[in-house]
Amino acid sequence: MDIFTAMKERRSCRDFLPEPVGMDKIEKILEAASWAPSPLNLQPWEFIVVTSDGVKKKLFLEAKRCIKWAFDRSGWDWLEKYKADFLQSAPVVIAVVGDPRKSGVDIFLEEGGIGYQHGCAAAIQNMNLAAYGLGLSSLWFTFFEKEPVREILGIARNKTPIALICIGKSTGGIPQVPRNDVMKKTTFIT
Ligand SMILES: Cc1cc2nc3c(=O)[nH]c(=O)nc-3n(C[C@H](O)[C@H](O)[C@H](O)COP(=O)(O)O)c2cc1C
């Protein structure tokens, strides 16, 4: 598949079929992640592949708790309808875990190092595109608190759960979410 087609046609999926994802595809998605760029090639990522219904349910309940917390705080109506069921229905959820020590030289900046987050984000987008290229759909999910997710997945305190990537087959076509005109967001300095 042409890379520009993949980038344009990939959609965030929130409704998955129960059909399992083969290990061959999971391995290809992980391999795609590993080819992402990262600061000093430190490869700040680790992956936890979850197919256990029990563990997916715990992740779902944590997301629901966060949604309720955000609703109580903000009063934003749309949050009441905000879904997180895909954490249970997706056949595979891959947790991307970052190592803050693998941030490259930006660890010396006053704001602290965030290079590891950039590296993990690059890996995640590779995963999204690889999944799409393999006929699957995915969702980049971040609406959770780090500590409970560390506990659920057995992640050490010095590592950071960056995102949960839900992967599987979509139940149907997903409408395109429009983008702003990139030229209106671009400045050329010549
Ligand atoms: C860093 C990041 C965090 C996101 N977190 C969530 C999330 O918590 N829940 C969710 O449903 N979608 C989440 N998304 C998906 C976005 O909502 C989605 O990419 C955006 O609406 C554009 O839609 P598209 O991916 O179908 O083009 C996230 C995307 C990114 C890049």
The ligand as an SDF file (V2000), in Angstrom:
LIG
                    3D

 31 33  0  0  0  0  0  0  0  0999 V2000
   -2.0310   11.4550   21.6410 C   0  0  0  0  0  0  0  0  0  0  0  0
   -3.4040   10.9920   21.2160 C   0  0  0  0  0  0  0  0  0  0  0  0
   -4.3070   10.6410   22.1980 C   0  0  0  0  0  0  0  0  0  0  0  0
   -5.5830   10.1700   21.8500 C   0  0  0  0  0  0  0  0  0  0  0  0
   -6.4190    9.7630   22.8410 N   0  0  0  0  0  0  0  0  0  0  0  0
   -7.6170    9.2860   22.5130 C   0  0  0  0  0  0  0  0  0  0  0  0
   -8.4690    8.8100   23.5510 C   0  0  0  0  0  0  0  0  0  0  0  0
   -8.1040    8.8160   24.7260 O   0  0  0  0  0  0  0  0  0  0  0  0
   -9.6930    8.3540   23.1880 N   0  0  0  0  0  0  0  0  0  0  0  0
  -10.1040    8.3040   21.8890 C   0  0  0  0  0  0  0  0  0  0  0  0
  -11.2330    7.8610   21.6330 O   0  0  0  0  0  0  0  0  0  0  0  0
   -9.3050    8.7360   20.8880 N   0  0  0  0  0  0  0  0  0  0  0  0
   -8.0820    9.2200   21.1630 C   0  0  0  0  0  0  0  0  0  0  0  0
   -7.2350    9.6300   20.1660 N   0  0  0  0  0  0  0  0  0  0  0  0
   -7.6830    9.5580   18.7590 C   0  0  0  0  0  0  0  0  0  0  0  0
   -8.1180   10.9270   18.2330 C   0  0  0  0  0  0  0  0  0  0  0  0
   -9.3660   11.2760   18.7800 O   0  0  0  0  0  0  0  0  0  0  0  0
   -8.1940   10.8600   16.6770 C   0  0  0  0  0  0  0  0  0  0  0  0
   -6.9140   10.5710   16.1650 O   0  0  0  0  0  0  0  0  0  0  0  0
   -8.6800   12.1770   16.0680 C   0  0  0  0  0  0  0  0  0  0  0  0
  -10.0000   12.4680   16.4430 O   0  0  0  0  0  0  0  0  0  0  0  0
   -8.6260   12.1480   14.5190 C   0  0  0  0  0  0  0  0  0  0  0  0
   -9.3510   11.0510   14.0190 O   0  0  0  0  0  0  0  0  0  0  0  0
   -8.6610    9.9730   13.0630 P   0  0  0  0  0  0  0  0  0  0  0  0
   -7.5480    9.3240   13.8420 O   0  0  0  0  0  0  0  0  0  0  0  0
   -9.7530    8.9810   12.7100 O   0  0  0  0  0  0  0  0  0  0  0  0
   -8.1460   10.6860   11.8550 O   0  0  0  0  0  0  0  0  0  0  0  0
   -5.9700   10.0970   20.4780 C   0  0  0  0  0  0  0  0  0  0  0  0
   -5.0330   10.4590   19.4940 C   0  0  0  0  0  0  0  0  0  0  0  0
   -3.7680   10.8910   19.8570 C   0  0  0  0  0  0  0  0  0  0  0  0
   -2.7480   11.2100   18.7810 C   0  0  0  0  0  0  0  0  0  0  0  0
  1  2  1  0
  2  3  1  0
  2 30  2  0
  3  4  2  0
  4  5  1  0
  4 28  1  0
  5  6  2  0
  6  7  1  0
  6 13  1  0
  7  8  2  0
  7  9  1  0
  9 10  1  0
 10 11  2  0
 10 12  1  0
 12 13  2  0
 13 14  1  0
 14 15  1  0
 14 28  1  0
 15 16  1  0
 16 17  1  0
 16 18  1  0
 18 19  1  0
 18 20  1  0
 20 21  1  0
 20 22  1  0
 22 23  1  0
 23 24  1  0
 24 25  2  0
 24 26  1  0
 24 27  1  0
 28 29  2  0
 29 30  1  0
 30 31  1  0
M  END
$$$$
